[in-house]
Amino acid sequence: MEQAKIDRINVLAQKAKSPEGLTPEELSERDALRQEYIAAVKASLTAQLDSTYIMERDGTKRKLPRRD
C-alpha cells in the first residue's frame, strides 16, 4: 500500500475525532482505505509465513504447513 494512502487514512482518523466529524463520502472513503490496508497486511503476513521453515534437531528444514 502506498504511503499516500496510509497518510490519508491517518488524516481521516484525525478528522473523525474532531468536532466536525466526517462527511458520508469521507466515511465511505475511510472504510475502503481500511479494507485495502487490511488486505495488504494479510498479504504481507501470508508471504512471510509462506517463506518460513522449521529447523529440526537433525538440521533439516521443513516448510511451515499451511492451514486455510
Secondary structure, 3 states (H helix, E strand, C coil): CCHHHHHHHHHHHHHHHCCCCCCHHHHHHHHHHHHHHHHHHHHHHHHHHHCCEEECCCCCEEECCCCC
